[in-house]
Amino acid sequence: MQKQEPAVARWLFFCAAFVFFIAVVGAITRLTESGLSIVQWQPVMGAIPPLNRADWMHEFTLYKTSPQYKDINQGMSLGAFKHIFFWEWFHRLIDRLLGLIYAIPLIWFWRRGKISQDMKKPLLGILVLGGLQGLLGWYMVKSGLVHRPAVSHYRLAAHFMLAILIYCCFIRAGCLFGAAREAGSEKLVRLRNLARLAVGAVAVTMTWGAFTAGLRAGLLYDDSFPYMGEHLWPGEMFFRTPWWINFFDNPAAVQFTHRVLAVTTASILLLLAVKGRALLPPPRLKRLLTGLALMAFVQVGLGVSVLLTHVNIIVAVSHQAGAMTIMALLMLLLHNIPREKGPDTHASS
């Protein structure tokens, strides 16, 4: 079993926070329509931005061959191009920085014997996931450089959810190296399965949130809530055949599905918080449960606000950040709930 190593824990939590930051920048990149501004993938040299006018004109010329320029941004000025180029370049740059922030300390802690044998493979696994994320990011961008000026919403969701998986892995690993559980945490053992259900519900809701973003479905039915037109569901709910594909490809049906999932997930989080607090948990768990309850209300409010503000960029980015905050709270909660009742060798005295 991995012993406590506070320095290692802080490093892993910092990596998780950096993934959070990358996801926020990624949301800004998507919402400013900047993701297709760089039409080549150069894992090493791509970290260097254009340094003179000739370099900028070369990048601009390449961009002019893309569907986004031809169909949407025809006649765009060089200054406007620099703006969207910055966000995509910056997003790719901080992705690369995360690789260094993770890999270099990993080698250092490994050589100093701070990582137990049973944690070496999981930590190497995170490194592999990071490499796959880079490939998946380019695979996503590439889908918008061929026929239409938009990336595949399936690839967008896969890219986002792999980031969430990496984020959760960092948090989980940080917990294993961090402080021991509090005495009394065994009171919540019976809620462990409900907490797991909450994690799954949040993950599915986030996936449909990515579908909603990728299909620009948030721009539909944005004048009221909970109604969608005259009903609680869209009139074109089953416009496509077969009927089930609507939940994945029909923008109106995707937004409706995201709404239902969001309300269901918020209900699960509130139920978890109420049940957990009723068991009189120790202070750390009590704070986590309270945080979950508050974030459930905040997140639903942000989701509604995204619609009513016609996908205001600040509100939309906050909504994504809220989902990631909830996921972090759930991961911390699960770590602090023992797997079974009885003496907990990792509880603090």
N, C-alpha and C positions, 0 to 999 in steps of 0.2 A: 504494500500500500504506500502511495506517495506521501511522504512527510511534508509538513508545512514548510514552504519556502516563500516568505512574503515578497522578496524581490522578483521571483519568477511570476508570482500571482499578479503583481502590479504591472509587469510587462505584458502579460496576456490580457489583462483588462484594458490596458492602453491600446493593444491591437484591436480589441473589440470596439473601443471608442473610435478608433481610426476607421474601421469598417462602417460604423455609423456615419461618420463624416463623409466617407466616399459615397455612401448611399444618398446622402442629402445632396451632394454635388451631382450625382447621377440624376436625381430627380430634377434639379435645375437644368441640367443638360437636356433632358427629355422635354421639359416644359417650354424651354426657349427654342425648341426645334434645332438644337445644335449638334445632335448626335451623328448626323450624316455629313458634317462639314469636312471631315478628314477621310478621304476615300482610299487611303492606303494603310496597311498595318505594318509598322516598322518597330518591332519590340525593343530595339536598342536605340537606333538613331532617331526614332520618333519622339524621344524625350527632349530633343533639342528643337525649340520653336524656330520659325523663320526669323532670321537676324537682320535682313536687309530687304529692300524693295524687290530685288530680283527673286529672292526666296518667296516673298509673299505672292508675287505674281505667278510663280510656278505653282504654288498651292491653289491659288484662285483659279488658274487655268484647269487644273485637275478637277476642282469642284464643279466647274462649268460643264463637265461631261456627265455629271450625276443627274438622275431623275428629279431630285429635289430642286436643283437649279433650273432645269428645263421646264418643269411643270409648275413650280411655285415661286421661285426667287429669280426668275428671268429679269435681267437688268439690275440686279443687286450691286450696290457700290462696294468697293474694296473695304471701306470702313465698316460697313454692316457685316461683311464676311469675316473681318477680324474679330468682331464681337462673338459670333457663333463659333468660330474656330477656337477662341480662347477656352470656352467651357468644355468642349470635347478634348482639347489638348490637356487642360488642367485635370480633367477626370482621368485620363489615361496616365498622366504623370503621377498622381497620388496613388493610383493602382500599383505602379512600379515601386513607389516609395514604400508601400506596405510590405512588398516582398523583401526589401532590405531591412525594414524595421522588425520584421519577423525572423528572417533567416540569420542575420548576424548575431543577435542576442541568443538565438537557439543554439548556434555553434558554441558560443561563449559559455552558456549555462551547462551545456552538454559536457564540454571539456572540464569544467570545474566540478562535475559530479553532482550537480543540483537536480538532475532529472533521473528519476528511478527507471529501472528497466521496463516496467509495465506502462510507463508513460511515453517512452521513446517512439513507438510505432504510431500512437495517436497524434503526437505532435508532428511527426513526419507526414502523416496523412493530411493534416491541415495544409502543409506546404504543397502537397500534390493538388489539393483542392484549389489552392490559389492559382497554380499554373493552369488548371482546367478552366478557371474563371476567366483568365485572360483570353484563352482560345474561344470560349463561349461568347465573350463580349464581341470579339471580331466576327464570329459566326452570326451574331445578332445584327451588327451593323451591315454586314455584307448583304443581308436580306433586303435592305432598303436601297441598295446601289444597283439593282438589276433592272426591274421593270416599273416599280412604283416607289414614290418618295416617302415610304414609311416602313419601319422594321416590322417583322413578323411579331404579332402580340404573343405568340407561343414562345418564341425565342426570348422576347423581352421578359416574360414571366420566368422562364428557366434561368436567365441571367440574374434576375433579382432574387429568386428563391435560393440559388446557389450562394449568393452573397449572404442571405439570411442563415443558411446552414453554416457557413464559415463563421459568421457572427456568433451563433449559438455555441459552436465548438470552442471558440475563444473564451466565452463566458464559462462554459462548463469546465474547461481545463483550468481557468483561473481559480474557480471555486475549489478544485481538487488540491491546488497548491496553497490555497488561502486559509482563512480562519476556520476553526472547528465549529461544528453545529452547537447551538445553545442547548443547555439542559432543558428538558421539557418539550423539545421539538417532536418527540415521539407521539405527542397528543394528536398530531395531524396525519398520522399514518393512514387513517381511513380515507383521507382526502387525496391521496397520491394519484389514484386513477382519475379522479375528477380534474386534477391539475394536468395530467397527461392529455385528457380530452380537451382541455382548454388550449393547450399547445397546438394540438391538431387543428382545432377550430380556427385559431388565429392564423395558422399557416395556410389553410384553405382559403380563408377570407382574404389574406394578402395576395394569394395567387390570383383570385378573381379581381382584386384591386389592380394588379398588373395588367390583366386582360382589359379592364375598363380603361386604364391609361393608354395601352397600346392601340385600342380601337377608337380612342377619343370619345368614348361613350359618356364621359362626364359632361359633355356639352349638350347632351340630350335631356329633355325633361328637367330643365334646370330652373324652372320658375315656381316650383312648389314641392313640398314634401309633407306627408308620405305619398301623395298622389302622383301618378304619372299620367297626365292628361285628366281624363274623367274618372279613372279607376286607379286601384292600387297597383295595377300591373299595366304594362304597355300594350297598346292595341295590336302591335306587330310582334307579339310575343313568340308566335310560332310561324313566322313568315317563311322560314327556310325548311327544306326537307333534307334528310329525315328530321323529325321534330326535335330530337335530342341535341342536334348540332347547334341549335339556337342558343343554348346555354354557354356555348364556347365561341361562336362566330357572329351572332346577331348582336350588334351593339346595345340595342334597347334591352334585350333579354339578359345580356351580360351585366348591365347596370342593375337591373332588377334582382338578379341572382346575388350580386355583391351586396345590395341593400339587405336582402333576407339573411345572408350569411353574417353580415355585420351586426344586425339586431340579435340574431341567435347567439353569436359569440359574446356580445356584451352581456347577454342574460346569463351565459355560463360563467363569465368572469364575476359577475355580481353574486351569483349563487355560491361560487367558490369562496369569495370574500366573506359573505355572511356566515356560511357554515364554518369557515376557518376561525373567524373571530369569536364565534359562539363556543369554541373549544378552549378559549382562554390561552392562546399561544404565548410563547416568550416574546420579548420586545422586538427582536429582529423580524420574526415571522409576522408579528402583528403589523409592523410598518409595511412589510411587503404586501400583505393582504389589503391594507388601507390604500396603498398606492395603486393596486390593481383596480379597486372599486372606483377610485377617482379617475383613473385613466380610461376606464370603460365609458364613463360619462363624457369625458373630454374628447375621446376619439369619435364617439357618435356625433357629438356637436361639431367637430371638425369636418366629418364626412358630409353632414348636411350643409355646412358652410361652403365646402368645395363646390357643391351644386349651385347654391343660391348666389355665390359670387362669380359664377361662370368660370370656374377653375382658376381662381386667383392664385398666382404662383406661390405667394407666401403661405396662404392657407393650405394649398395642395402639398407643399413640401412639409409643412407642419403635420399634416395628416399622415404622411409616410413615416415621419419621425416618431409620431405617436404610436404607430403600429410596432415599430422596432423597440420602443420603450416598453410596451406591454410584453413583448416577447422576452426582453431581458429580465423583467420582473418575474415572469413565469419560470425562466431558467434558474434564477436565484432561489425562487420558492421551492422548486423541485429538488434542488441540491440540499436545501435545509430541512426537507422532510425525509426522515429515515425510511428505508425500504420495508422495514417490519418493526413490530413492537419488541420491547425488551431492552436490555442494556445497550446503549449506543457508544461504541468505543471511540467515536469521533465527536462526541458531545463535550462541550466545555464544562468544567466543574463550576 
